[in-house]
Amino acid sequence: MSETGSKPEKSTSPSGSASRSGANPSHNPAGDPSRGPARCPFCAPSAPKIIEQRLAYAIPDAYPVSDGHALVIPRRHVADYFRMHPEEKSACWELVEWVRQYLLDRYQPTGINVGFNCGRSAGQTIYHAHIHVIPRYDGDTLNPRGGVRHCIPGKGDY
């Protein structure tokens, strides 16, 4: 295995929530024209691959939050997880499983966070889908309870 221009208008989605229209969501949902396949760090990664397959690969995160932090990335330039084809999602999750075991064997974490950011308000900065696989260690944060629920400060407690 080895868009530029005026601000898009708001529209209402079938669920009744507001959504943006007018941008090209298949490529760049945040409307940042400086990013695209020609300037995408994931279309031609410089980092050595941890593992690769036909539809996806994994690399170490360039700015790791813990020892072993890795990214699983589809080969096709696609803005975010929800725009990936089913077979790309399947390939990525297969690699997430493989990377998890690799991290357990190599780094011996006591937990793992897996997640992705879709859109600017969710923290996405590179508009090529990628899944974070983050090893966690006892004591790496004061109180890990709630994990990813704390992406909005002060809202994760229960």
C-alpha positions, 0 to 999 in steps of 0.5 A: 500500500504503499471567486472574487467579486461581491459578497455572495447572497444568503439563501435558505437551505432545505433545513431552513438554515442560512447558507451562502450561494454564489461561490464555487463550493466544489473548489474553494468554499471560503472564496479564497482565490489564492488557493487552488491545485497549483498552490495547494500543499496537498496536491504536491506534498513535500513531506514524506508519506507515511502510507499511500494508496491509489485514492489517498495518502497520509503524511505527518502534520507540518504543525503537529499538536502532539507527537505523531499528529498525521493527516490523511488526504485524498489525492484528488483536489477537493475542498472538504470532506463533504465533497469527497466521493464515497470511494475517497471517503472509504479509502481515507477511513481505511488509512485512518485505521492504518495510521491509528495502528501505526501511531499506537505501535510507534508512539504509544498514545493513550488516546486518539482524536480524529477530525476534520474542519470544513469551512472557514468558520470551522477553522479550515485553512487549506481547502483540500480535504484532510483528516487529522489523526491526533495522538493524545497522551495522559497529561497533555491537557489539564482536562481532556473531558469532552475532547472535540466539544471544546472547539468553541471555548466555554461551550464544551462542558457538560 
